[in-house]
């Protein structure tokens, strides 16, 4: 196999996709050449430069860190196409027209060095058509690489080879996309819309057909097809507005016109009301109106209206209510919730039965047309459309045998291979053995392990190796003498049972294991401590219990810090408050690139008291330099907590002083972080891990810094950037981080600072305005600014 090293990438086309693909490659450290057509007025590179500037300013940001933009060099096709000769991978992202793409490839062939990868990001044009007329070397190294927008956040990368593509190229792209780009790489056949758009657009179009059949409104459908069934909040119609209704129609027409053997092709027929929306240029977000329209009401406030498909008028949104949905809402576990929805006896239940029957029938017939392996369909939908579980996994959850019988009785067609599978006594598409997930392989008619099992550890796959558990947590043996802890609380909040789980897992690991990994597979790592517990104690004036709860949190964090075995944390998504403090006390952190971490306690009226305030004071002391005022370092740490800063990526967390550059490693592919954390535990243990000694040498600045911090706080207050209560909170934080009102600089212990932060926390819990903030979070998810 040829050893390929990618150092420089050329991106041809700087539109919405091209500029963001360029940003993502720069984000992983590569040099990028971004080209577009020459501007006819002024600066030749005006078009590409403006496109890149627009991308960089967009929200959410397409880059992990603002500095990576320096790695992108811009140019134009006229003057700079010759520069692609220095690139290792050339990606075409121009307009979706075959003739334009072919003209670009003709120019590429003049300068591309033999052996260089050349791929297209097309979402609709057959890949083999673009290869026609090209040289043998071009064809050998050419295939489709379909990124989903926005490339940084949507994890799907479809790899679509042609019959000419060298197997080595396919293998390389599958591996590179996974390991370095952080993608779920899915091998696709060169069929219309590939995998994700084929299934995703079918799902949307089948829902459109159900609107008339069941007399449902747009608001009702979005209430039925969002997070309640493990789909994004944007559900169906909001997703269509974001994607673009013209894009949706284009994909649907493409499948209808180019898939004559698709048994469900009529589902892709465009409804008259959808055609009318395209004619009206009501295309969604890009035209400011689609299925939804934002207006200013009579009070001058923003209001979102919903399109009435019968009258074609926009009307105020209505909150849909269904008995089946209300019954299922309290159920946290998704698969159990879907079972409840599926058997509902109202209109919602009928919708779910028809919707899922349509979907299951369709995916069964797509094997082997669009993929030989069924798990690829699930991977594509989860990574590209944000489904929490795939369609085949959902079918498993509902019971394949029972559901199939009901579908056949209702007139839905099932592909013969499913009936053959059931006839063999195989009743699920997936199963877990020895911590590995297996899928049913249609060709061999047997189970096979999903590739990459060692690199993609899912803790729940080790349920048969449970070492300890309570109602919130499980501790697993992950193999190789490494334990793994995860918890299942709502939003990953940390309460008494989770603290018990952390403490117990550390103790178990100290007895006979090499170390402990702390991670989970939820949507987020953790939203922090369970503030409801503190609120309850504070309201009832149970300050002894409150004091004990804070001590328990602190003691648990210190147990993590000073355990005799290595503890490695692998966070992802939201990692806030107490969860951030857990990270601060670990031996090593393997965060996913998309980790948003910070101590946000000030927002709810308190300060970090699980060791976070202490730890930032300690780190500030260690970072003080002789050649700069000591207060500067402390001030920077103080501001991070006082302003409740949260990193927008794991890379940014290094700037905030949460992660350490000489210790912590960002994992671009979120699915790999647990395996990487396990590897880190073994490496630390094998290198002769020695627990750190408790610190009794922390330099605190006392009054000399306290006055400067107080002055800064008062300046924020005078500038109307802080409320009176913000001043109270941040002054208490300053008091803790300075070591108290000491007359001179002193050396103190960690316990001294822990006591100070706990006392400050308890005193703030006695404040009415703090309780108002906590209550606001508990009721609406956001703190009130008081």
C-alpha positions, 0 to 999 in steps of 0.5 A: 500500500502506498504511504500517503501523507497529506500536508496541503489540500487544494479546495476548488470553489469557495462557496458555502461548502467550499469555504467551510471545507477549507476551514475544516482542513485548516482546523486540523492543521493542514495548509490549504489553497482555496481557489475560485473564479477571477473577479472582473473588478478590482482585486482578482481574488475578491470573490474568494476572499469575500467568501472566506471572510463570510465563512469565518464570520458565520455562526456557528464558527467553521473553525476550532480556533481563530488562528487556523485561518492563517493556514488558508491561502486564497487565489483564482483559477486563472493565476493560481491553478498551477499551484495545485501541483504542490498539493496532496489532495485536490477537492472540487466544490464548484457549482452543481453542473457537470459541464462546469465540473468537467472544465475544471477537471480539464484544467486540473489535469494540466497541473496535477502531479500523478498520484495526487488524490482528486475528489468531488464534493458533489451531492447529486451528479453521478461520480462516474460521469465526472470521470469520463474523458480523464486520464487513467491516473486521474480515474485511478485516484478520483472518487466522490467525497461528499461532506455535509454542511456545516462540515465542522459539525455534521460528522458524515463523509460519504466516500463514493468510488467509481469502477476505476478508483483504486482500492488503496485510494478508497481505503485511505480516504475511509481511514483518513476521514475517520482518524484525521477529519473526525468523520463517520466515513460511509462507503457508498455506491454511485447511486442517485443521492448516495445514502444519507440524502436518499434515505433522509429525503425519502423520510421527509417526503413520506411524511409529506404524504401523511399530512393529507392522509392524517390531516396533520398541520406543520406544527403537529408534524414537527412536534411528532418528529423532533427530539421525541423520536431522537431526531434534531430539534428542527424536526421535519419542516424546520429542517427543510427550511434550513436545507432549502426547499429548492434543494429538497425538491431537486434531490426528490426529483432526481431520485424520482427521475433516475431510479426507475426500479425504486419500488417507492418512487411515487413517494418522491413525487412533488406535492402541488403545494411544494411546487407552489412554494418553489414558484413563490420563491418561499425556499426557507431560510435563504429567502426569509420564508418557507414553512416558517416566517419570522416577523415583528409583531405589533409589540415590536417583538420577533414572532415565528409564523407557520404556513397553513398549507390549505390557505397558503397564509402564515398564521401564529404557531400552535402548540400541538398536543397528543395523548401518546406524546404526553405519555412518552415524554417522561421516558428518558430511554429513547428505545423505550420511548419509541415503543410507547409512541408506536403503540399509541391509540390516537392520531399520533400513534397511527402516524408513528406506525405508518411513518416507521412502516414506510421507513422500514420497508424502504430501507430493506429494499435499499440493500444491496442497491445503495450499500451492501452493509445495513450498518452503513445506512444507520451510520449515514443517517446518524452522522448526516441527519442527526438521528440519535439511532439509525432506522435498522436499530429502531426496527430492532427496538420495536421488535423485527419479527412483531413489526414485520408481521404487522407491516405485512398485514397492513400491506407494506412490502418487505424485502425478501432478505429480511424474511429469509433472515427471520426464517433462519431464526435471526431476529435482530439486525444488531447484537453485542458479543464480548463488548463488540457490536455485530451486524447482520451481513446480508451476503453471508447471512451471518453476523459480522463485527462492525469494522473499527470495534477496537477504535470505537468503544461504546461503554454500554456494549460492556453491560455483561462486564458490569463491575458495579452499578447504582440507579444512575451509573455503571462501572464496566471492565473495558478489558486490559484491566481498565475500568470505565464509568458512565452515568445516565442522568438527565443532561448528565447532571452530577448528583449524589449517586454520580459522586458515589459512582465516581468515588466507588469506581476509583476505589475499585480501580485502586484495588486491582485495575490499571486505571479508570476512564470516565466518559459517556455516550449521551448527547453531552458529557454533563451540564454540571452539578444537579443544582436542584439539590442545592436549591432544595437544601437552601430553600429549606434552610438545611445548611448542614446538609448543604455543607455536607453536599459541597464537602462530598463534591470536593472530596470526590474531586480530590479523590480523583486527583490523588488516587493511586491509579490514573484517571482519564476523562473523555468529555464531549459536548457540554461539559459545564460547571462541576463537570469542568471541575472533574476535568480539572482534577483528572490525570489526563483529558482526551476531549472530543474536538466539539467539547464546550467546557467552562465553569458557569456557576456565576450565572446561577449566583454561586462560585465553583465549589467543587475545587474549581476556584481552588484549582484556578488559584493553584494554576495561577500561582504555578504560572506566575513569572518574575518578568510580569506583575503577579496579579496579571496571571491571577486576573486572567484566571479570575476573569475566566470564571467571573465571566462564565466563559465556555470554550467553543471547542476543545482547542479553545479550552487550552487558551482558557487554561482548562486543558494543558498543552503538555498533557491533554490531547484533542480527539477529532473523531468523537467516537474514538475518544473512549478508546484513546482514553483507555489507551492513555490509562494503560500508557500512564500505568505502564510508565510507572504512574505515581500519584501526585502529592497534595499541594501545601505550597500554593502562593496566594497574593492576599490584599495586594491582588484583592484590591486590584480585582475589586477595582476591576469588578467595580469598573464592570459595575459602573459600566453597567456590565455587572449587576449588584448581585454579580458584584457580590458573587465575583467579590467572593470569588476574588476573595477565595482566589486571593487566599482571603484578606491576607495582609501579605503574600502567603503559602497555603494548602489546597484544603485551605482554598477548598474551605474558602470556596465552600464557605463562599458557596454556602453564603451565596446560597443564602442570598435571595437573588441566587435562589431566583437564578437557580429557580430560573434555571430549573424552570426554564433552563436559563438563569435570570439576570438579577 
